[in-house]
Amino acid sequence: MTKMEVKILKDEKNNIEIELSNLTIAEVIREYLHQDSSVEFAAWRRDHPSKPIILKVETKGKTAKKAIEDAINLIIKEADSLVSIVKKI
């Protein structure tokens, strides 16, 4: 399994920008962030297909870092649930 590269470009209380090497992961995290009412903005961009993905998150009432952590924990929980269901088949 290859390790995903992550680099924090900007880290403020309610604003964070993270460079990711995996577009699919960026999109899944973005989608889950939109389920969090404290997230005011969550989007990724890539200037060119050869360039890394930049995920930007802005929050209110919760730190941006905590919002990302919560989204990832929810993704893990739902993935574990899916694995359990598949194992029963």
Backbone torsions as a table, in degrees:
resi	resn	phi	psi	omega
1	MET	NA	130.4	178.4
2	THR	-82.9	149.3	-179.8
3	LYS	-90.2	133.6	179.0
4	MET	-78.4	137.9	177.9
5	GLU	-87.9	132.8	179.0
6	VAL	-134.7	133.9	178.9
7	LYS	-138.1	126.3	177.9
8	ILE	-84.0	120.6	-178.2
9	LEU	-95.1	-33.5	-178.8
10	LYS	-145.7	131.7	-178.0
11	ASP	-139.6	94.2	175.3
12	GLU	-118.4	167.4	-175.1
13	LYS	-51.7	-52.3	-175.0
14	ASN	-112.6	17.9	-176.7
15	ASN	-151.1	124.3	-179.9
16	ILE	-140.3	145.7	172.9
17	GLU	-129.0	127.5	-176.5
18	ILE	-126.0	133.7	175.4
19	GLU	-92.0	126.1	-179.5
20	LEU	-121.6	152.9	179.3
21	SER	-98.6	-3.3	-174.6
22	ASN	-125.2	114.0	-178.2
23	LEU	-64.8	-40.5	-179.0
24	THR	-61.7	-44.1	179.0
25	ILE	-63.4	-43.1	179.2
26	ALA	-59.4	-43.0	-178.9
27	GLU	-68.7	-41.0	178.6
28	VAL	-64.7	-46.0	178.2
29	ILE	-61.2	-43.7	178.7
30	ARG	-58.5	-44.8	-179.4
31	GLU	-61.7	-43.8	179.5
32	TYR	-70.6	-33.5	176.8
33	LEU	-62.1	-33.6	-179.5
34	HIS	-68.6	-14.3	176.6
35	GLN	-82.6	-11.9	-177.0
36	ASP	-92.9	120.2	-176.8
37	SER	-66.9	-17.0	178.2
38	SER	-83.1	-9.8	179.4
39	VAL	-87.4	117.7	179.3
40	GLU	-90.7	-27.3	-178.5
41	PHE	-153.6	133.0	174.6
42	ALA	-150.0	118.8	-179.4
43	ALA	-157.4	157.9	174.2
44	TRP	-120.1	159.0	175.4
45	ARG	-144.2	156.2	174.1
46	ARG	-144.2	119.2	-176.1
47	ASP	-67.0	-27.0	-178.3
48	HIS	-160.8	148.0	180.0
49	PRO	-55.0	-23.2	179.0
50	SER	-86.9	-5.2	-177.5
51	LYS	-98.9	158.4	178.6
52	PRO	-72.4	164.2	178.4
53	ILE	-88.1	137.9	176.6
54	ILE	-113.3	119.2	176.5
55	LEU	-99.6	124.1	-179.9
56	LYS	-115.2	133.4	-178.8
57	VAL	-133.6	131.7	174.8
58	GLU	-124.6	135.6	-176.4
59	THR	-130.4	169.6	173.3
60	LYS	-145.0	124.3	179.6
61	GLY	92.9	-9.4	179.2
62	LYS	-152.1	144.9	178.7
63	THR	-67.8	152.3	178.8
64	ALA	-62.2	-38.6	179.0
65	LYS	-61.6	-42.7	179.6
66	LYS	-66.0	-38.8	178.5
67	ALA	-62.2	-42.4	177.9
68	ILE	-65.5	-43.4	178.5
69	GLU	-59.7	-45.3	178.7
70	ASP	-62.2	-41.9	179.2
71	ALA	-62.7	-44.6	-179.8
72	ILE	-64.6	-40.8	177.9
73	ASN	-62.8	-38.1	177.2
74	LEU	-67.6	-39.7	176.6
75	ILE	-60.0	-46.5	179.8
76	ILE	-61.3	-44.6	-179.3
77	LYS	-60.6	-46.7	-179.7
78	GLU	-69.3	-35.0	177.0
79	ALA	-66.4	-42.0	177.1
80	ASP	-61.5	-40.1	178.2
81	SER	-63.1	-42.4	178.3
82	LEU	-63.7	-42.2	178.2
83	VAL	-60.1	-43.4	179.1
84	SER	-60.8	-41.8	179.7
85	ILE	-65.3	-44.2	-178.7
86	VAL	-64.2	-38.1	180.0
87	LYS	-64.3	-26.5	-179.3
88	LYS	-79.5	-16.8	-177.2
89	ILE	-75.4	NA	NA
